[in-house]
Amino acid sequence: MDSERGLEAAGPAVDDEAASAPAVQMQALTGGQRDYTDGRKRWDWDSHFPIEARRLMNAEASLLIAMLLVSLIAAGAFLGLSDQSSWIAIGELRLWINFRLLTTFFAGWVGGTTFSIKWLIHAAAKGKCHRDRRYWRLMVPLIGGVYACVVVTLFASGMLLREPGHEDVATTTALAFMVGYFSDGVSGLLSNVANAVFGTLEKK
């Protein structure tokens, strides 16, 4: 009788250990424990933000989605024309249009917009969203496009590599997207390049 009770007491412990095995495997795959509850209790459905804040976040989300759609369409259109060039007559002058450079800019814009949307979702869920960050989220896509053009040009000129690179348009577009998405990290890269070329202020 006592042995049966001991088996019954040991049963749930074995079940709990087996049930926790997938969670342990998931932690190993994701690189550690992740909290997807956003600090909320179960059945906590209502938003913790006031109505005005929700309206501003909804407007910002709509604007970012519109920016993403426009940049995707522009990047796709210029990507199809990237092996061509055109020009516009301005009096006796001709303004040459480089479709590959435009593809690079809008691919960087797509990357920056994607990052801004992801950050807005994260900030809203974690309760870290505030209006002062709106300037940053809305400017990141533009900065990403500019950084993409600069970094791709540096690669092509050989300043970031020993020899000038002539990458195909697919590689250039992918690189431009990554530069736009990780534009914060690219700022440090450009600072290092500037210090190497022009020297630091401490040395002058």
Residue, then its C-alpha position, 0 to 999 in steps of 0.5 A: m500500500d505504501s509502495e503504491r502511494g509512493l508511485e502515485a507521488a512520484g508520478p506527477a514529478v515525472d510528468d512535470e519533468a517530461a512536460s518541461a523538456p520541450a521548454v528546455q529545448m526551446q530555450a536552447l534553440t532560441g539562445g535563452q529564456r524568452d518572455y512572450t507575456d510582455g509582463r501581463k497576467r493571463w486574460d489581461w486583454d485591454s490596452h494600458f495606453p490612454i485613448e490619445a496614445r492609441r490614436l497616435m500609435n495607430a496613425e504612426a503604424s498606418l504611416l509606416i505601413a504606407m511608407l513600406l508599401v511605397s518603398l517596396i513598389a519603388a524598389g521593385a520598379f527600379l530593380g527592374l530598370s537597374d541595368q539601364s540608365s536614362w536622362i532628362a533634358i534640362g535646357e542644354l544639359r542632360l541629367w543622367i538617372n542611375f536606376r541602380l543607385l535608386t534601387t539601393f536607396f529604396a532597398g535601404w528605405v525598405g530595411g529602415t521601415t521594416f525596423s521601425i515597424k518592428w520597433l513600434i510593435h515591440a515598444a507598444a507591447k512592452g509599454k515603452c512607446h512614447r511620443d518623443r521616439r516618433y521622430w526617430r522611428l519616422m526618420v530611420p527609413l530615410i537615414g537607412g536609404v542614405y546610409a545604403c547609398v553611402v555604404v554600397t558606394l564605399f564597397a564599390s570604391g574599395m574603401l571598405l575592401r582591399e579591391p573595388g567590388h563590382e557586385d551584382v544587383a541582387t547582392t547590392t540590393a540585399l546589402a542595401f536592405m541590411v544597411g537600412y535595417f541595421s542603420d544604428g550599427v552602420s553609424g559606428l562603421l561610418s565613424n570608424v571609416a571617417n576616423a581612418v580617412f580623416g583622423t580623430l579630433e584628438k590627433k588634431 
